[in-house]
Amino acid sequence: MWSAIGRATAQPVRIGGRLWVRSASRLAARLPGGRAGPVIPSGIRVAAVFSRGYAQVGRPRKTSTAATSEVAKKKPATKTKKVAAKKNKLAAKAKKVKKAKKAPAAKKAKPAKPKTPLTAEEKLKRDIARLRKKAMYKEEPDRLPETSWLVYTTPRVKDVYNNSDAKLKLSDVMARLAVGYKALSATELDELRAVAEQNKTANQVALREWIQTHPPQRIHDANLARKLLRRKHKASTGHFFADPRYPAKAMNSYAAFVKSRFHASDVDDPTTSQAKLTKISAEWKQLSAEERKVRPVPPLI
């Protein structure tokens, strides 16, 4: 009869739940005296779990869905953290690069040179230049020659300069042209006068159209500048601009009296305008205060 130990060894044995032990028959053959039973050396503890039949495979541990979901949720967080860390690194590098650039040094302002005071002659030239600019000399349209002399000499001045070997003054050129002008016949002179009249009419039309392209105040200021040039600087100012758009200045009593008396028959005796003005001024001084208030009406001529 098999002992309890022999029967146990005759079956497959699992030691420690993991190692399979050979069957009891093989172990019994190795035992001395034909005894069936394992020999356990003394001093060694062997943890053996004996069971009949084959050992059962351990059941797989159940993993909770909550744990897996938490892991699944946590994984993308690590990716976002990595992306955020990379962005922070790039931003830090960009800041470092920006900090590395130095701002351009501000240019030092040069000290202003002291202005030297203008001399009296320089001030005079400056005032004349300002008045001439205000008088619109360079802006008004070019004028055609309006006299027979100018019609004759204008196209011939350049020819005299070009055909002469020596350098000529303008006075020398005019002297040569005067010789040819005096030699013209009456018919040729009449033709020159007719051209001059046509040019005069064309100039008036062009000037009238040009005045209309500027504001009335601008034309008025140009006339004042020309008057100042003539009165203050004794300069030849040419003609003045007649602009009917600008309101006429109110005439005082003395100006109205002079205007009414200037073309009177009893004042025509003096030959010059200055003599007429002197006579009219004497008449004005003899008037009483009441008579000066009454503005006479200019005679119709």
NORQUINOR-V76774 format. One record per residue. RES is the residue in three letters. PHI is phi in whole degrees, 0 to 359 (* if undefined). Layout:
BEGIN
res=RES phi=PHI
res=RES phi=PHI
END
This chain:
BEGIN
res=MET phi=*
res=TRP phi=281
res=SER phi=284
res=ALA phi=298
res=ILE phi=288
res=GLY phi=293
res=ARG phi=298
res=ALA phi=292
res=THR phi=283
res=ALA phi=290
res=GLN phi=263
res=PRO phi=299
res=VAL phi=246
res=ARG phi=243
res=ILE phi=262
res=GLY phi=68
res=GLY phi=79
res=ARG phi=226
res=LEU phi=263
res=TRP phi=276
res=VAL phi=256
res=ARG phi=302
res=SER phi=296
res=ALA phi=291
res=SER phi=296
res=ARG phi=290
res=LEU phi=291
res=ALA phi=292
res=ALA phi=295
res=ARG phi=278
res=LEU phi=286
res=PRO phi=285
res=GLY phi=77
res=GLY phi=71
res=ARG phi=286
res=ALA phi=260
res=GLY phi=161
res=PRO phi=286
res=VAL phi=259
res=ILE phi=257
res=PRO phi=298
res=SER phi=285
res=GLY phi=85
res=ILE phi=239
res=ARG phi=260
res=VAL phi=244
res=ALA phi=270
res=ALA phi=239
res=VAL phi=244
res=PHE phi=260
res=SER phi=213
res=ARG phi=284
res=GLY phi=72
res=TYR phi=280
res=ALA phi=289
res=GLN phi=280
res=VAL phi=288
res=GLY phi=296
res=ARG phi=290
res=PRO phi=290
res=ARG phi=290
res=LYS phi=279
res=THR phi=260
res=SER phi=290
res=THR phi=295
res=ALA phi=296
res=ALA phi=293
res=THR phi=295
res=SER phi=295
res=GLU phi=295
res=VAL phi=295
res=ALA phi=297
res=LYS phi=287
res=LYS phi=286
res=LYS phi=299
res=PRO phi=297
res=ALA phi=297
res=THR phi=295
res=LYS phi=295
res=THR phi=297
res=LYS phi=296
res=LYS phi=296
res=VAL phi=297
res=ALA phi=296
res=ALA phi=296
res=LYS phi=297
res=LYS phi=297
res=ASN phi=297
res=LYS phi=296
res=LEU phi=297
res=ALA phi=296
res=ALA phi=295
res=LYS phi=296
res=ALA phi=298
res=LYS phi=297
res=LYS phi=297
res=VAL phi=295
res=LYS phi=296
res=LYS phi=293
res=ALA phi=292
res=LYS phi=288
res=LYS phi=265
res=ALA phi=291
res=PRO phi=297
res=ALA phi=293
res=ALA phi=292
res=LYS phi=288
res=LYS phi=284
res=ALA phi=291
res=LYS phi=287
res=PRO phi=295
res=ALA phi=293
res=LYS phi=287
res=PRO phi=294
res=LYS phi=283
res=THR phi=280
res=PRO phi=296
res=LEU phi=284
res=THR phi=281
res=ALA phi=297
res=GLU phi=292
res=GLU phi=294
res=LYS phi=296
res=LEU phi=296
res=LYS phi=296
res=ARG phi=295
res=ASP phi=295
res=ILE phi=295
res=ALA phi=297
res=ARG phi=295
res=LEU phi=293
res=ARG phi=294
res=LYS phi=293
res=LYS phi=290
res=ALA phi=284
res=MET phi=64
res=TYR phi=291
res=LYS phi=277
res=GLU phi=263
res=GLU phi=291
res=PRO phi=294
res=ASP phi=296
res=ARG phi=256
res=LEU phi=280
res=PRO phi=299
res=GLU phi=250
res=THR phi=232
res=SER phi=297
res=TRP phi=296
res=LEU phi=292
res=VAL phi=296
res=TYR phi=283
res=THR phi=276
res=THR phi=302
res=PRO phi=281
res=ARG phi=257
res=VAL phi=295
res=LYS phi=295
res=ASP phi=296
res=VAL phi=293
res=TYR phi=297
res=ASN phi=287
res=ASN phi=273
res=SER phi=269
res=ASP phi=283
res=ALA phi=270
res=LYS phi=286
res=LEU phi=251
res=LYS phi=276
res=LEU phi=296
res=SER phi=296
res=ASP phi=293
res=VAL phi=295
res=MET phi=295
res=ALA phi=296
res=ARG phi=294
res=LEU phi=290
res=ALA phi=297
res=VAL phi=297
res=GLY phi=290
res=TYR phi=293
res=LYS phi=291
res=ALA phi=275
res=LEU phi=288
res=SER phi=278
res=ALA phi=296
res=THR phi=295
res=GLU phi=296
res=LEU phi=294
res=ASP phi=297
res=GLU phi=295
res=LEU phi=295
res=ARG phi=294
res=ALA phi=295
res=VAL phi=295
res=ALA phi=296
res=GLU phi=294
res=GLN phi=296
res=ASN phi=296
res=LYS phi=297
res=THR phi=296
res=ALA phi=295
res=ASN phi=295
res=GLN phi=296
res=VAL phi=294
res=ALA phi=296
res=LEU phi=292
res=ARG phi=296
res=GLU phi=293
res=TRP phi=292
res=ILE phi=297
res=GLN phi=293
res=THR phi=276
res=HIS phi=239
res=PRO phi=297
res=PRO phi=301
res=GLN phi=295
res=ARG phi=294
res=ILE phi=292
res=HIS phi=296
res=ASP phi=296
res=ALA phi=295
res=ASN phi=295
res=LEU phi=296
res=ALA phi=296
res=ARG phi=292
res=LYS phi=294
res=LEU phi=295
res=LEU phi=297
res=ARG phi=286
res=ARG phi=280
res=LYS phi=271
res=HIS phi=248
res=LYS phi=55
res=ALA phi=260
res=SER phi=281
res=THR phi=259
res=GLY phi=75
res=HIS phi=268
res=PHE phi=251
res=PHE phi=268
res=ALA phi=268
res=ASP phi=237
res=PRO phi=290
res=ARG phi=288
res=TYR phi=281
res=PRO phi=296
res=ALA phi=291
res=LYS phi=288
res=ALA phi=298
res=MET phi=271
res=ASN phi=281
res=SER phi=295
res=TYR phi=293
res=ALA phi=296
res=ALA phi=294
res=PHE phi=293
res=VAL phi=297
res=LYS phi=295
res=SER phi=287
res=ARG phi=264
res=PHE phi=294
res=HIS phi=258
res=ALA phi=290
res=SER phi=291
res=ASP phi=282
res=VAL phi=253
res=ASP phi=282
res=ASP phi=296
res=PRO phi=299
res=THR phi=275
res=THR phi=250
res=SER phi=293
res=GLN phi=297
res=ALA phi=294
res=LYS phi=296
res=LEU phi=297
res=THR phi=294
res=LYS phi=293
res=ILE phi=293
res=SER phi=297
res=ALA phi=295
res=GLU phi=294
res=TRP phi=296
res=LYS phi=293
res=GLN phi=279
res=LEU phi=284
res=SER phi=279
res=ALA phi=294
res=GLU phi=292
res=GLU phi=292
res=ARG phi=288
res=LYS phi=290
res=VAL phi=285
res=ARG phi=271
res=PRO phi=290
res=VAL phi=273
res=PRO phi=296
res=PRO phi=291
res=LEU phi=280
res=ILE phi=241
END
